[in-house]
Amino acid sequence: MLGSSGEERTIIKEGLSEGDEIVIDGAFLLKGISFGF
């Protein structure tokens, strides 16, 4: 699941506007911090 986060990120970004991409990036960053990566 974590290993495919990069692919999921690309797929999600393709369907969102730039503003939403920033929100998604923030969410992934927070997830990474919480998981210790």
Phi and psi restraints in degrees (range 20) as a CNS / XPLOR table:
assign (resid 1 and name C) (resid 2 and name N)
       (resid 2 and name CA) (resid 2 and name C) 1.0 -68.4 20.0 2
assign (resid 2 and name N) (resid 2 and name CA)
       (resid 2 and name C) (resid 3 and name N) 1.0 -32.6 20.0 2
assign (resid 2 and name C) (resid 3 and name N)
       (resid 3 and name CA) (resid 3 and name C) 1.0 -65.1 20.0 2
assign (resid 3 and name N) (resid 3 and name CA)
       (resid 3 and name C) (resid 4 and name N) 1.0 -26.0 20.0 2
assign (resid 3 and name C) (resid 4 and name N)
       (resid 4 and name CA) (resid 4 and name C) 1.0 -97.6 20.0 2
assign (resid 4 and name N) (resid 4 and name CA)
       (resid 4 and name C) (resid 5 and name N) 1.0 6.5 20.0 2
assign (resid 4 and name C) (resid 5 and name N)
       (resid 5 and name CA) (resid 5 and name C) 1.0 -59.5 20.0 2
assign (resid 5 and name N) (resid 5 and name CA)
       (resid 5 and name C) (resid 6 and name N) 1.0 -34.8 20.0 2
assign (resid 5 and name C) (resid 6 and name N)
       (resid 6 and name CA) (resid 6 and name C) 1.0 -62.5 20.0 2
assign (resid 6 and name N) (resid 6 and name CA)
       (resid 6 and name C) (resid 7 and name N) 1.0 -44.2 20.0 2
assign (resid 6 and name C) (resid 7 and name N)
       (resid 7 and name CA) (resid 7 and name C) 1.0 -66.6 20.0 2
assign (resid 7 and name N) (resid 7 and name CA)
       (resid 7 and name C) (resid 8 and name N) 1.0 -43.2 20.0 2
assign (resid 7 and name C) (resid 8 and name N)
       (resid 8 and name CA) (resid 8 and name C) 1.0 -59.7 20.0 2
assign (resid 8 and name N) (resid 8 and name CA)
       (resid 8 and name C) (resid 9 and name N) 1.0 -39.6 20.0 2
assign (resid 8 and name C) (resid 9 and name N)
       (resid 9 and name CA) (resid 9 and name C) 1.0 -60.6 20.0 2
assign (resid 9 and name N) (resid 9 and name CA)
       (resid 9 and name C) (resid 10 and name N) 1.0 -46.1 20.0 2
assign (resid 9 and name C) (resid 10 and name N)
       (resid 10 and name CA) (resid 10 and name C) 1.0 -63.2 20.0 2
assign (resid 10 and name N) (resid 10 and name CA)
       (resid 10 and name C) (resid 11 and name N) 1.0 -44.1 20.0 2
assign (resid 10 and name C) (resid 11 and name N)
       (resid 11 and name CA) (resid 11 and name C) 1.0 -63.7 20.0 2
assign (resid 11 and name N) (resid 11 and name CA)
       (resid 11 and name C) (resid 12 and name N) 1.0 -44.9 20.0 2
assign (resid 11 and name C) (resid 12 and name N)
       (resid 12 and name CA) (resid 12 and name C) 1.0 -62.2 20.0 2
assign (resid 12 and name N) (resid 12 and name CA)
       (resid 12 and name C) (resid 13 and name N) 1.0 -44.6 20.0 2
assign (resid 12 and name C) (resid 13 and name N)
       (resid 13 and name CA) (resid 13 and name C) 1.0 -61.7 20.0 2
assign (resid 13 and name N) (resid 13 and name CA)
       (resid 13 and name C) (resid 14 and name N) 1.0 -36.3 20.0 2
assign (resid 13 and name C) (resid 14 and name N)
       (resid 14 and name CA) (resid 14 and name C) 1.0 -61.0 20.0 2
assign (resid 14 and name N) (resid 14 and name CA)
       (resid 14 and name C) (resid 15 and name N) 1.0 -27.0 20.0 2
assign (resid 14 and name C) (resid 15 and name N)
       (resid 15 and name CA) (resid 15 and name C) 1.0 -102.0 20.0 2
assign (resid 15 and name N) (resid 15 and name CA)
       (resid 15 and name C) (resid 16 and name N) 1.0 7.4 20.0 2
assign (resid 15 and name C) (resid 16 and name N)
       (resid 16 and name CA) (resid 16 and name C) 1.0 -121.9 20.0 2
assign (resid 16 and name N) (resid 16 and name CA)
       (resid 16 and name C) (resid 17 and name N) 1.0 160.8 20.0 2
assign (resid 16 and name C) (resid 17 and name N)
       (resid 17 and name CA) (resid 17 and name C) 1.0 -79.1 20.0 2
assign (resid 17 and name N) (resid 17 and name CA)
       (resid 17 and name C) (resid 18 and name N) 1.0 170.0 20.0 2
assign (resid 17 and name C) (resid 18 and name N)
       (resid 18 and name CA) (resid 18 and name C) 1.0 -60.5 20.0 2
assign (resid 18 and name N) (resid 18 and name CA)
       (resid 18 and name C) (resid 19 and name N) 1.0 -40.0 20.0 2
assign (resid 18 and name C) (resid 19 and name N)
       (resid 19 and name CA) (resid 19 and name C) 1.0 -59.9 20.0 2
assign (resid 19 and name N) (resid 19 and name CA)
       (resid 19 and name C) (resid 20 and name N) 1.0 -41.9 20.0 2
assign (resid 19 and name C) (resid 20 and name N)
       (resid 20 and name CA) (resid 20 and name C) 1.0 -70.1 20.0 2
assign (resid 20 and name N) (resid 20 and name CA)
       (resid 20 and name C) (resid 21 and name N) 1.0 -32.6 20.0 2
assign (resid 20 and name C) (resid 21 and name N)
       (resid 21 and name CA) (resid 21 and name C) 1.0 -60.6 20.0 2
assign (resid 21 and name N) (resid 21 and name CA)
       (resid 21 and name C) (resid 22 and name N) 1.0 -39.7 20.0 2
assign (resid 21 and name C) (resid 22 and name N)
       (resid 22 and name CA) (resid 22 and name C) 1.0 -62.6 20.0 2
assign (resid 22 and name N) (resid 22 and name CA)
       (resid 22 and name C) (resid 23 and name N) 1.0 -41.3 20.0 2
assign (resid 22 and name C) (resid 23 and name N)
       (resid 23 and name CA) (resid 23 and name C) 1.0 -63.5 20.0 2
assign (resid 23 and name N) (resid 23 and name CA)
       (resid 23 and name C) (resid 24 and name N) 1.0 -43.4 20.0 2
assign (resid 23 and name C) (resid 24 and name N)
       (resid 24 and name CA) (resid 24 and name C) 1.0 -63.0 20.0 2
assign (resid 24 and name N) (resid 24 and name CA)
       (resid 24 and name C) (resid 25 and name N) 1.0 -44.0 20.0 2
assign (resid 24 and name C) (resid 25 and name N)
       (resid 25 and name CA) (resid 25 and name C) 1.0 -57.8 20.0 2
assign (resid 25 and name N) (resid 25 and name CA)
       (resid 25 and name C) (resid 26 and name N) 1.0 -43.3 20.0 2
assign (resid 25 and name C) (resid 26 and name N)
       (resid 26 and name CA) (resid 26 and name C) 1.0 -62.5 20.0 2
assign (resid 26 and name N) (resid 26 and name CA)
       (resid 26 and name C) (resid 27 and name N) 1.0 -40.7 20.0 2
assign (resid 26 and name C) (resid 27 and name N)
       (resid 27 and name CA) (resid 27 and name C) 1.0 -65.2 20.0 2
assign (resid 27 and name N) (resid 27 and name CA)
       (resid 27 and name C) (resid 28 and name N) 1.0 -43.0 20.0 2
assign (resid 27 and name C) (resid 28 and name N)
       (resid 28 and name CA) (resid 28 and name C) 1.0 -66.0 20.0 2
assign (resid 28 and name N) (resid 28 and name CA)
       (resid 28 and name C) (resid 29 and name N) 1.0 -38.3 20.0 2
assign (resid 28 and name C) (resid 29 and name N)
       (resid 29 and name CA) (resid 29 and name C) 1.0 -62.9 20.0 2
assign (resid 29 and name N) (resid 29 and name CA)
       (resid 29 and name C) (resid 30 and name N) 1.0 -44.1 20.0 2
assign (resid 29 and name C) (resid 30 and name N)
       (resid 30 and name CA) (resid 30 and name C) 1.0 -64.8 20.0 2
assign (resid 30 and name N) (resid 30 and name CA)
       (resid 30 and name C) (resid 31 and name N) 1.0 -39.5 20.0 2
assign (resid 30 and name C) (resid 31 and name N)
       (resid 31 and name CA) (resid 31 and name C) 1.0 -61.8 20.0 2
assign (resid 31 and name N) (resid 31 and name CA)
       (resid 31 and name C) (resid 32 and name N) 1.0 -44.7 20.0 2
assign (resid 31 and name C) (resid 32 and name N)
       (resid 32 and name CA) (resid 32 and name C) 1.0 -59.9 20.0 2
assign (resid 32 and name N) (resid 32 and name CA)
       (resid 32 and name C) (resid 33 and name N) 1.0 -42.2 20.0 2
assign (resid 32 and name C) (resid 33 and name N)
       (resid 33 and name CA) (resid 33 and name C) 1.0 -65.1 20.0 2
assign (resid 33 and name N) (resid 33 and name CA)
       (resid 33 and name C) (resid 34 and name N) 1.0 -42.7 20.0 2
assign (resid 33 and name C) (resid 34 and name N)
       (resid 34 and name CA) (resid 34 and name C) 1.0 -67.7 20.0 2
assign (resid 34 and name N) (resid 34 and name CA)
       (resid 34 and name C) (resid 35 and name N) 1.0 -29.6 20.0 2
assign (resid 34 and name C) (resid 35 and name N)
       (resid 35 and name CA) (resid 35 and name C) 1.0 -87.6 20.0 2
assign (resid 35 and name N) (resid 35 and name CA)
       (resid 35 and name C) (resid 36 and name N) 1.0 -6.9 20.0 2
assign (resid 35 and name C) (resid 36 and name N)
       (resid 36 and name CA) (resid 36 and name C) 1.0 86.0 20.0 2
assign (resid 36 and name N) (resid 36 and name CA)
       (resid 36 and name C) (resid 37 and name N) 1.0 19.2 20.0 2
